[in-house]
Amino acid sequence: MQIEANNFKITIPSLLFDPQFHVFDFSTQKGGQTKLLLVEEKKLSEAPFIDVRFEPFAAGSFVVPTERLFSVEAKHNIVRPQPVYIFHHAFVCSTLLARCLNQVDAFFSLKEPWILRRLADFKRSPGRKMTPKQWKTLFVNYNRLLAKNYSSGRVPVIKATNVANNLLVDVLKHLPDSKVLYLYSDLESFLISNLKKTPETQKKMAGLLAGFLLDSDFGKKHPAYTNVNKFSFLQVCSLIWVVNMYSLQKVMSEEVAANLRTLEMSELLRDLPSAMGEVSRYFGHSCNAQEIRSMTNQEVVARHAKDQSQPFDTMLRSREASSILDQFGAEIKRTIKWIEPLVEALNIMPSIESRAVTSDRLP
């Protein structure tokens, strides 16, 4: 059986299971269309982002009717590999973590696939018209189509973009066999990271906060913090951190959260080999010494995870943080003091820290 896609034909098995056919985007218009990229597995593996920035590197693209794609996905009885997930609130070395895991045959990392960003935006869209059953079908099928048998890694590691954090509960609810890790940092580190960004990136933060406020009941319970235009840049950033941690805390309180663990960025960087061993075991693989060395090789960890042409390590990160604190230390302290009563009222950190992956060691 074949499906015609634009000017070439693709077999159903290759469409469903061949890694070179990467599910990328979707539209609910005109009966529903799904866009796939034709791409080498090596490029998927090496890409720091599989989002719109990645699309020009694909050999081609095509669309198929979503209903037909889902129909053939539902009819096969081939067992797909069970993916694991990394969520985060940004600027926490999540790309480094995914890249380290990608160095061994046990894992294949898909970093920020665009299809998850599109699902996240669709979920929070005010005009979304879809029943819970239809949403589950959409969500589950696109995640299944990401979980292919990659030749260079057995377990797909799907690292979502921070904008897709509203999908965390959907993964836990609709993909209950998948283990999930949420990577986070302390508030000061998050503010420092934001201050290192370009003015163009900084201008986007208010819009990001407005989007995150749509993802939970935080705005209804704390309306004084919803007028994003009245806050300073660092106040906006602190609220992004709080809203994300609040949403994480809410998810952790639900019964579906049995397979959710957390990891604080400083714990990851303090002893990277140990942390990689812990994360690997949590994701179902006990690493040997050689695999730990491969994951923490200097060619991997001494380069910028998003741009391997640039050097970057914990020492450089510390120097950059010190420079930011010298310049903006007083403003950072004022911002933390401003948001502190809200953080204490929400009692966020104790519950999140109690679910640390390091407290769930396997024998």
N, C-alpha and C positions, 0 to 999 in steps of 0.2 A: 504493500500500500504506500502511496506517495501523496504528499501535499505539494501543490505548486505554490511557490513563494516568489512573486515577481517574475524574474526571467530564468529561474533555475528550480530544479526539483530536489526535494529532500525526503528521505525515507522516514517513516514514523519512528522506528527505533533510534535512528541518529538524532532526530529532533528531540526526543525525550531523554536520551541518555548520553549522547556524545558531548563532552565538555566544550567542543568548539562552537556549539550552539548555545549561546548565553542569553537567558531571559533578561531583558533590559528595561522595558517600559510597557505601559498599557494605556488604553483609552476606553472609556465606557460609551463613547459616541459610536453611531452607526452599527449598533449591535454588539460592539466590543471588539477591540483589536489588541493583539499582543505583539510587541516589537522584540525581535531577537537580533543579537550581533553574531557575526561569524568571526571568530577570534581564536588565535592560538592559545593553548593552555598556558604556555610559558609566559605570555603577556598578561594573562589573568593573574598568574602567580606573582609576577614582579610589580604589578601596578599598585601604587599607594592608595589609589581611589579607583573604583570601577563605577564612576558616575559620568556626568556629561563631559568631564575633562578627558575621560578614557575613550569615548566614542570615536574620535578621529583616528585612533590607533587600530580599530577593527578593520578587517579585510572587507567587510560589507555588512549590510543589515537587511532585514525583511520583516514583513508583518504577516500574521496568520490570524484567522478568526478565533477569538478567545474561546467561544463556546465549543468549537471543534477541537481546539487544543486540550481543553479540560476534559472533553469527552474521551479522547484517546488516553489521557493520563489516568482516568478512572477505570479503564478497562483492562490495563495490564496487571500482572501479578508478580512483577519483578521487584524484589526488595531493594530499596534505595539505601545508601549509607545514611546513618543517623547523624545529622549535623549538630554542632554545638554553637553557642552564641556568645558574643562579647558585646555588652552595652556599656555606655559611659556618658559623662556629661561634658566631654571635650577637654583637651589639653591635659591628658593624663597618661600619655605614652601608650595609648591603646594600639596605635599602628605598630609601634615597636614590639609590643606583646604579640600581635598577630604575625608580624614578620619573624620573630624568634620561633614561634610554633611552626612556621612554614618551612623551617630548615631541616625537618626530619620527615621521614616517610609516613609517620603516624598521622600527620595533619596536612591539610591544604587550606590556606587562608584566602577568603574572599573579603576584601577590604572595602567596606561601604558600598555595596552593590546598589545601583540606582533604583532598582525595582523596590527596595525597602523604603527608600526616601519617597518614592511616588505613592506607595501604600500608606505611609505615615501622613503625607499631605492630604491624601484622599480621605483618610479617617477623620481628620480634624476639620475638613471642609464643611462649612455651614450648609451648603447645598447638597450634601451627599444624600442620595436616595438609594438605600439598599437595606434589605432585611438582615438581621443577625445571621441567618443561615447563608444568605448570599455572600455576606462579608467573610464568613468562615471559609466558604468555598474558594473565594478569591485569594485570601491570605494563605491558606494551606497549600493550594496548588502552586502558587508562585514560589513558595519556600521549598516545596518538593522539587521543582524544576531547577532550583539552585543546587540541590543535593545530588550531584552526579558522581560517577566513578572516575575521579581524577587520577591520572596515571602516576602523578608525583606525590600523592597524599591520600590516605584512606578515609580520614574523618574530615568533612568540610567544617572549617571554622568560619562562621559568618559574623564579621564585625560590622555592626550597624553604625551609621552616622548618628551623632548625638541628636539630630533633628528627628530621628526615628524612635526616640525613647518611648513614645506613646504606643509602640508595638510590643514593648516588654511583656505586658500582661497577655497579649495575644499569643506570643510564643509559649508562655507558661500554660495557658489555657488550652490552646488548640494543637500544640506540639509537646505534649506532656512528657515525652521520653527524652527530650533534648535538655541537656544541662546548660545553664546560663550563668555567666560571670558578669558582674557589674563592677567596672573599674571607676574609682573616684579619687578626688584629692581633698585636702583641707581647703578652707575658704581662701586663706592668704595665698596659697599656691595658685589657686584659680584666678585670683585678681592679678597676680604678677604675670601670669601667662597672657591674660587679656591685654595688659599694658605693653607686652612685647609685639603685639600684632600691628599691622599697618593701619593707617587711618581709614582706609576703605573697609577693612574687616571690622574695625571698631564701630563704624557707622551702622553696621548690620545688627548689632547686639540688641537694640531696642525692638527691632522687628522680630528677632528670635524670642525675646521674652514674651511679646504679645502672642506668638504662636504657642509657646509652652503653657501660657495661662489658659489656653483652650483645652488642655489635655487632662485637667483634673478639677476638683471642686475648690482648689486653693483660692481662686478669685472670689468665689461666693463667700467663703469663710473669712477672707482678709481683703475686703474691697479697697481698703486704704492704699494697697500696694499695686493696684491694677492700672492706674493712670501712668503709663510708662514714660510719657513725655515730660513729666515733672521731675524726674530723677536725674542725677548726674550719671556720667558714664560708669563709674565704679559702683554706684548704687544699683544701676541696671544689671551689671555683671553679678553683684552679690545676690540679687533677686533671682537671676537665672540659676545660680548654684542652689539657692534655697528651694525654688520651685521644683527643680529636678530631684533634689534629695527628698523633698516632701512626697513627690510622686513615687519614688523608689520605696520609701517607707510604707506608703499605702499599699503598694503591690506586695511587699514582704509580709504584710499582715493577713493576706488572703491565703486560703487553703491551697491554691494552685502553686504557691511559691516554694514547694518542697525542693525543687531542683535549681534554686537561685542562691548563689553565693556572691560575696563581695570581696574586693581587693583594693586596698588603699595604695595610691601611687608610690608613696614613700617606702612602703613595704616591698613593692616590686623592685624599686631601684636600689634599696639598701643592700639586698643580697639577691642579685638577679638569678644566679644559678639555682639557689634554693627556691626562689619564687617560681621559676619555670618548672622545676620538679613538682611543686605543689599543684600548679595549674594543670600540668600534663596529667597528673594522677587524677585530679578531679574530672578531667575530660576523658578519663578512661584508659590512659596509657601510662605505664610505669617506665620512665626513661632510664636508660643506662648511662654510665659516665660519658661515653662517647657522644651520645645524643645531647646531653647537657652541654658539652663543649661545642657541639655544632650550633646549638641554639644561641649560645652566648659568645660565639666567635667575634673577634674584634672587627672583622669585615662587616658584621651585622650590627653590632651595638655601638661601634665608634663612628658610625655615619648617621646622618639625619634620616630618620625612618621614612619621611615623605620625599626626601631628595637625597639619594645615595651619593650624589656628587659633593655633598657638603659634609664636613666633619662635625660630629656632635657626640658628646658623652656627658656623663653625670658631672664631671668637673666643669665643663663649659656651661652646662645648665646652671650650676651653682654660681658661677661667676656672673652670668646674666641676671640671675635672681638678685644677687648682691647689688649689682648696678641699678636695677629697678628700685630696690629698697632705698638706696642712697638718694635717688631722685624723687621717688613718690611715697617714701615710707610714712610720712605724716598723713597723707591723704588715704593711704591704705588703712592705717590705724583708725582714722575717723570713720571710715566706711564700715569696718568690722564692728566698731562700737555702736554704730547706728543700727546695724542689722542684728546685733547680738540678742536683744530682747525677743525678737521673733524666733531666732534659732533655739533659744532656751525654751520658749513657750511650746514650740513644736516637738521638742525633745527628740531631735532627729538622730544625732550621732550614736547614742548607746545601742539602739536597736540595729542600726546598719553595721556597726562594728561587730556585733554579736554573730553576724552571719558570715564572717570572714572565711575565705577558702582555707586559710591556714588553721582554722579551728576545726576543720573537717578532714583531718589527715587520714589517709588510708593506711592500713597496716603495711 
